[in-house]
């Protein structure tokens, strides 16, 4: 097997420096709008999930469970069932693109800058509003890039993101058969057996994100005519969604209760292949809202304090449970749409202002030095 050299970060000269050095600069192709639309839908699914599980509706003594057979309860159970599936969908997009790409220091700084901006901005606001507490421990949690790797999605995503170069070494040095056997092993252990109610599977999201990465990278690296059959995957998506809805009546959220569960994986894979094959022309509006989706998560799920203020006190999902069925449906859809649009526009503003000017400064002042430092740090003696 051919030896591969490994770089933790890609030694990639910024476009500005390339121009200064007289190098040719490849024109960046615009994002395709089909997967950007998919990204938007995934985030809306996650926000809808948070409407149910973070608002007090999920509590044992809430009206959702004391009256589980009413139309309102059935609607809310369906409405909030897709959060873990949405996470899988997001990671499918990441794996599909990143398995043939590389992490750069610029990308990492961009990611961490986005995370820290909302942490440092929202903490004092919530503190003044009386929802946050001031303590040394709380400050340390805000300053630390990662605090816990059990159910902390953002922390797990950062760690997973740093494992991508290592994952790429693996996926590019395995042959197709080895890749398939790895998928069979992982999905059998974590999904098929993990979906049996009495079979206990323990993992954190860093591990699971790697498994989703293997699925997406297989689709990207080993093209197959079956992956391109849009109608097939549209029907498979519909079937898997219907199975989720039917399972809720008998098993509540068991088969979508976590990312590894059978239907959470099935819906994600089928829907990804469906959207991948859609022919949606480039749309500036769709792509702009797609670019702001991660910011929606960082803002509306920023902290426990944010969840209390948003879902329990401002939205008051529990208080609106008793609305007439039609009004409840409109209220839930309207609230989720409003939260998505407001948070997304905030992040688009951040991208067009703070991020734009910071990255411009980084390209001018720091990119060459950072590349040199990284090369010294990871250089391997031959």
C-alpha positions as CSV (number, residue, x, y, z in Angstrom):
1,X,0.0,0.0,0.0
2,X,1.3,3.4,-1.0
3,X,2.6,5.4,2.0
4,X,0.6,8.6,2.6
5,X,2.1,11.7,4.2
6,X,-0.1,13.1,6.9
7,X,-0.8,16.7,7.7
8,X,-3.0,17.7,10.6
9,X,-3.7,21.0,8.8
10,X,-3.4,21.5,5.1
11,X,-0.6,23.8,4.1
12,X,-2.8,25.9,2.0
13,X,-1.8,29.4,1.0
14,X,-4.6,31.9,1.3
15,X,-6.1,33.4,-1.9
16,X,-4.6,36.8,-1.1
17,X,-1.1,35.5,-0.5
18,X,-1.4,33.4,-3.7
19,X,-2.1,36.5,-5.6
20,X,0.8,38.3,-4.1
21,X,3.1,35.4,-5.0
22,X,1.8,35.3,-8.6
23,X,0.2,31.9,-8.2
24,X,-3.0,31.1,-10.1
25,X,-6.0,31.0,-7.9
26,X,-8.8,28.5,-8.5
27,X,-12.2,30.1,-8.7
28,X,-14.4,28.8,-5.9
29,X,-17.5,27.1,-7.2
30,X,-20.8,28.2,-5.5
31,X,-22.4,25.7,-3.2
32,X,-25.1,23.6,-4.9
33,X,-28.5,24.5,-3.6
34,X,-29.9,21.0,-3.2
35,X,-27.7,20.1,-0.2
36,X,-28.0,23.7,1.2
37,X,-31.8,23.3,1.2
38,X,-31.3,19.9,2.9
39,X,-29.1,21.6,5.5
40,X,-31.9,24.2,6.1
41,X,-34.5,21.4,6.6
42,X,-32.2,19.5,8.9
43,X,-31.8,22.6,11.2
44,X,-35.6,23.2,11.2
45,X,-36.0,19.6,12.3
46,X,-33.6,20.2,15.2
47,X,-35.3,23.4,16.3
48,X,-38.7,21.6,16.2
49,X,-37.2,18.8,18.3
50,X,-36.0,21.4,20.9
51,X,-39.5,22.9,21.0
52,X,-40.8,19.6,22.5
53,X,-37.9,18.3,24.5
54,X,-36.4,21.5,25.9
55,X,-39.6,23.3,26.8
56,X,-41.0,21.2,29.7
57,X,-43.4,19.3,27.4
58,X,-41.2,16.3,27.8
59,X,-41.5,16.2,31.6
60,X,-43.4,13.2,33.0
61,X,-46.1,15.4,34.5
62,X,-46.6,17.5,31.4
63,X,-49.9,17.5,29.5
64,X,-48.1,15.8,26.6
65,X,-47.8,12.6,28.7
66,X,-50.8,13.0,31.0
67,X,-53.0,13.2,27.8
68,X,-50.9,11.2,25.2
69,X,-53.8,10.3,22.9
70,X,-55.2,13.7,22.2
71,X,-54.6,15.3,18.8
72,X,-52.4,17.9,20.4
73,X,-50.1,15.3,22.0
74,X,-49.9,13.2,18.9
75,X,-49.0,16.2,16.7
76,X,-46.3,17.3,19.2
77,X,-44.8,13.9,19.3
78,X,-44.6,13.8,15.5
79,X,-43.4,17.4,15.4
80,X,-40.5,16.9,17.8
81,X,-39.3,13.4,16.6
82,X,-36.6,14.5,14.2
83,X,-33.8,16.1,16.3
84,X,-31.4,13.2,16.4
85,X,-32.2,12.4,12.8
86,X,-31.3,16.0,11.9
87,X,-27.9,15.6,13.5
88,X,-27.2,12.6,11.4
89,X,-28.3,14.5,8.3
90,X,-25.9,17.3,9.2
91,X,-23.0,14.9,9.6
92,X,-23.8,13.1,6.3
93,X,-23.2,16.5,4.6
94,X,-20.0,17.0,6.5
95,X,-18.7,13.5,5.7
96,X,-19.6,13.7,2.0
97,X,-17.6,16.9,1.4
98,X,-14.8,16.6,4.0
99,X,-13.7,13.0,2.9
100,X,-12.2,14.6,-0.2
101,X,-11.1,17.8,1.4
102,X,-8.7,18.9,4.1
103,X,-8.8,20.8,7.3
104,X,-6.9,24.1,7.3
105,X,-5.9,26.2,10.2
106,X,-8.1,29.0,8.6
107,X,-11.2,26.7,8.7
108,X,-10.5,25.8,12.3
109,X,-10.1,29.4,13.4
110,X,-13.3,30.2,11.5
111,X,-15.2,27.5,13.3
112,X,-13.9,28.3,16.8
113,X,-14.4,32.1,16.2
114,X,-18.1,31.4,15.5
115,X,-18.5,29.3,18.6
116,X,-16.8,31.7,20.9
117,X,-18.5,34.8,19.6
118,X,-21.9,33.5,20.6
119,X,-20.7,32.2,23.9
120,X,-19.1,35.5,24.8
121,X,-22.0,37.6,23.4
122,X,-24.9,35.7,24.9
123,X,-23.5,35.0,28.4
124,X,-23.5,38.6,29.6
125,X,-26.9,39.2,28.1
126,X,-28.4,36.3,29.9
127,X,-26.5,37.2,33.0
128,X,-28.0,40.7,33.0
129,X,-31.5,39.2,32.3
130,X,-31.1,36.9,35.4
131,X,-31.0,33.6,33.6
132,X,-27.2,33.0,34.0
133,X,-25.1,32.8,37.1
134,X,-21.7,34.3,37.7
135,X,-19.1,31.9,39.1
136,X,-15.6,30.8,38.4
137,X,-16.8,27.4,37.2
138,X,-19.2,29.0,34.7
139,X,-16.5,31.2,33.3
140,X,-14.1,28.3,32.9
141,X,-16.9,26.4,31.1
142,X,-17.3,29.3,28.7
143,X,-13.5,29.7,28.1
144,X,-12.8,26.0,27.6
145,X,-13.1,24.9,24.0
146,X,-14.7,21.6,25.1
147,X,-16.4,20.8,28.4
148,X,-17.7,17.2,28.4
149,X,-17.9,14.7,25.6
150,X,-21.1,12.8,26.5
151,X,-24.0,14.8,25.2
152,X,-22.5,18.1,24.5
153,X,-23.0,18.4,20.7
154,X,-20.8,21.4,20.1
155,X,-17.9,20.1,22.1
156,X,-18.2,16.7,20.4
157,X,-18.4,18.3,17.0
158,X,-15.2,20.2,17.6
159,X,-13.3,17.1,18.7
160,X,-14.8,15.1,15.8
161,X,-13.8,17.9,13.4
162,X,-10.2,17.5,14.5
163,X,-10.3,13.8,13.9
164,X,-11.2,14.2,10.3
165,X,-7.6,14.1,9.0
166,X,-7.1,10.8,10.8
167,X,-10.4,9.5,9.5
168,X,-9.4,10.5,6.0
169,X,-6.1,8.5,6.3
170,X,-8.2,5.5,7.2
171,X,-10.9,5.9,4.4
172,X,-8.3,6.6,1.7
173,X,-6.1,3.6,2.6
174,X,-8.9,1.1,2.9
175,X,-10.2,-0.7,-0.1
176,X,-13.8,-0.8,-0.9
177,X,-14.4,-4.2,0.7
178,X,-12.6,-3.2,3.9
179,X,-14.8,-0.1,4.0
180,X,-17.9,-2.2,3.6
181,X,-16.9,-4.6,6.3
182,X,-16.1,-1.7,8.7
183,X,-19.6,-0.3,8.0
184,X,-21.2,-3.7,8.6
185,X,-19.4,-4.1,11.9
186,X,-20.1,-0.6,13.2
187,X,-23.8,-0.5,12.1
188,X,-24.5,-4.0,13.4
189,X,-23.0,-3.1,16.9
190,X,-24.3,0.4,17.3
191,X,-27.5,0.5,15.2
192,X,-29.0,-2.9,14.7
193,X,-28.1,-4.3,18.2
194,X,-28.3,-0.8,19.6
195,X,-32.0,-0.4,18.6
196,X,-33.0,-3.5,20.6
197,X,-34.7,-2.2,23.7
198,X,-32.9,-4.5,26.1
199,X,-29.5,-4.2,24.4
200,X,-27.4,-1.5,26.1
201,X,-25.0,0.5,23.8
202,X,-22.9,3.3,25.4
203,X,-21.0,5.8,23.2
204,X,-20.4,9.5,22.9
205,X,-21.1,11.6,19.8
206,X,-17.4,11.8,18.7
207,X,-17.5,8.0,18.1
208,X,-20.9,8.1,16.4
209,X,-20.0,11.1,14.2
210,X,-17.1,9.0,12.9
211,X,-19.5,6.2,11.9
212,X,-21.7,8.6,10.0
213,X,-18.5,9.9,8.4
214,X,-17.7,6.4,7.2
215,X,-21.2,6.1,5.6
216,X,-21.0,9.4,3.8
217,X,-17.4,8.9,2.7
218,X,-18.4,5.5,1.2
219,X,-21.1,7.1,-0.8
220,X,-18.7,9.8,-2.1
221,X,-15.7,7.5,-2.8
222,X,-17.4,4.5,-4.4
223,X,-20.1,5.8,-6.8
224,X,-22.8,3.4,-7.6
225,X,-25.8,3.7,-10.0
226,X,-28.1,2.9,-7.1
227,X,-26.9,6.0,-5.2
228,X,-28.1,8.2,-8.1
229,X,-31.7,6.9,-8.3
230,X,-33.6,9.9,-7.1
231,X,-37.1,8.4,-7.2
232,X,-36.0,5.3,-5.3
233,X,-34.5,7.4,-2.4
234,X,-37.5,9.6,-2.4
235,X,-39.8,6.6,-1.9
236,X,-37.4,5.2,0.7
237,X,-37.4,8.4,2.6
238,X,-41.2,8.5,2.6
239,X,-41.3,4.8,3.8
240,X,-38.7,5.4,6.6
241,X,-40.6,8.5,7.8
242,X,-43.9,6.6,7.8
243,X,-42.2,3.8,9.8
244,X,-41.0,6.4,12.4
245,X,-44.5,7.7,12.7
246,X,-46.0,4.3,13.2
247,X,-43.2,3.3,15.7
248,X,-44.1,6.4,17.9
249,X,-47.5,4.9,18.7
250,X,-46.0,1.8,20.1
251,X,-42.5,2.7,21.2
252,X,-42.7,6.5,21.6
253,X,-39.3,7.9,20.4
254,X,-37.2,4.7,21.0
255,X,-36.2,4.2,17.3
256,X,-35.3,7.9,16.9
257,X,-34.3,8.6,20.5
258,X,-30.6,8.9,19.7
259,X,-28.5,9.2,16.6
260,X,-27.5,5.5,16.5
261,X,-31.1,4.2,16.4
262,X,-32.3,2.4,13.4
263,X,-34.9,4.9,12.0
264,X,-32.7,7.9,12.8
265,X,-30.0,6.4,10.6
266,X,-32.4,5.1,7.9
267,X,-34.2,8.5,7.4
268,X,-30.8,10.3,7.3
269,X,-29.2,8.1,4.7
270,X,-32.3,7.9,2.5
271,X,-33.1,11.6,2.6
272,X,-29.4,12.5,2.0
273,X,-29.3,10.4,-1.2
274,X,-32.7,11.9,-2.2
275,X,-31.5,15.5,-1.8
276,X,-28.1,14.7,-3.3
277,X,-29.8,13.8,-6.6
278,X,-32.2,16.7,-6.7
279,X,-31.7,19.2,-9.6
280,X,-32.1,22.5,-7.8
281,X,-30.6,25.4,-9.6
282,X,-28.2,27.7,-7.7
283,X,-30.1,30.0,-5.4
284,X,-28.4,32.8,-3.6
285,X,-31.2,32.9,-1.0
286,X,-31.1,29.2,-0.2
287,X,-27.3,29.2,-0.1
288,X,-27.2,32.2,2.2
289,X,-29.7,30.6,4.7
290,X,-27.7,27.3,4.3
291,X,-24.5,29.1,5.4
292,X,-26.2,30.4,8.5
293,X,-27.6,27.1,9.8
294,X,-24.8,26.2,12.2
295,X,-25.3,29.7,13.7
296,X,-28.9,28.9,14.4
297,X,-27.8,26.0,16.5
298,X,-25.2,28.0,18.3
299,X,-27.6,30.7,19.2
300,X,-30.9,29.0,20.1
301,X,-29.2,26.0,21.9
302,X,-26.4,28.1,23.4
303,X,-26.9,27.0,27.1
304,X,-29.4,25.8,29.7
305,X,-30.1,29.4,30.5
306,X,-30.9,30.2,26.9
307,X,-33.2,27.2,26.6
308,X,-35.0,28.3,29.8
309,X,-35.5,31.8,28.5
310,X,-36.5,30.8,25.0
311,X,-38.7,27.7,25.3
312,X,-40.1,28.0,28.8
313,X,-40.6,31.7,29.4
314,X,-40.7,33.3,26.0
315,X,-42.3,30.7,23.8
316,X,-44.1,29.0,26.7
317,X,-44.7,25.8,24.9
318,X,-46.4,24.2,27.9
319,X,-48.8,27.1,28.3
320,X,-49.8,26.9,24.6
321,X,-50.4,23.2,24.7
322,X,-54.2,23.7,25.2
323,X,-54.7,25.8,22.1
324,X,-57.2,24.4,19.7
325,X,-55.5,21.8,17.4
326,X,-55.4,24.0,14.3
327,X,-54.0,27.0,16.3
328,X,-51.4,24.8,18.0
329,X,-50.1,23.6,14.6
330,X,-49.8,27.1,13.3
331,X,-48.2,28.3,16.5
332,X,-45.6,25.5,16.6
333,X,-44.7,26.0,12.9
334,X,-44.6,29.7,13.2
335,X,-42.4,29.7,16.3
336,X,-39.9,27.3,14.8
337,X,-39.8,29.3,11.5
338,X,-39.4,32.6,13.4
339,X,-36.5,31.2,15.5
340,X,-34.8,29.8,12.5
341,X,-35.1,33.0,10.5
342,X,-34.0,35.4,13.2
343,X,-31.0,33.3,14.3
344,X,-30.0,32.7,10.7
345,X,-30.2,36.4,9.8
346,X,-28.0,37.1,12.9
347,X,-25.4,34.7,11.7
348,X,-25.5,36.0,8.1
349,X,-24.8,39.4,9.6
350,X,-21.9,38.0,11.5
351,X,-20.6,36.3,8.3
352,X,-20.8,39.6,6.3
353,X,-19.2,41.7,9.0
354,X,-17.1,40.2,11.8
355,X,-16.0,37.0,10.0
356,X,-15.4,38.8,6.7
357,X,-13.1,41.4,8.2
358,X,-11.3,39.0,10.6
359,X,-10.5,36.5,7.8
360,X,-9.4,39.3,5.6
361,X,-7.0,40.4,8.3
362,X,-5.9,36.8,9.0
363,X,-5.1,36.3,5.3
364,X,-3.0,39.5,5.2
365,X,-1.2,39.2,8.5
366,X,-1.2,35.7,9.8
367,X,-1.8,33.1,7.2
368,X,1.8,32.7,6.0
369,X,3.2,32.7,9.6
370,X,0.5,30.2,10.7
371,X,1.3,27.8,7.9
372,X,5.0,28.0,8.7
373,X,4.3,27.3,12.4
374,X,2.0,24.4,11.7
375,X,4.6,22.9,9.3
376,X,7.3,23.0,12.0
377,X,4.9,21.5,14.5
378,X,3.9,18.5,12.5
379,X,7.0,18.0,10.3
380,X,8.1,14.4,10.4
381,X,11.7,13.4,10.1
382,X,12.3,11.1,7.2
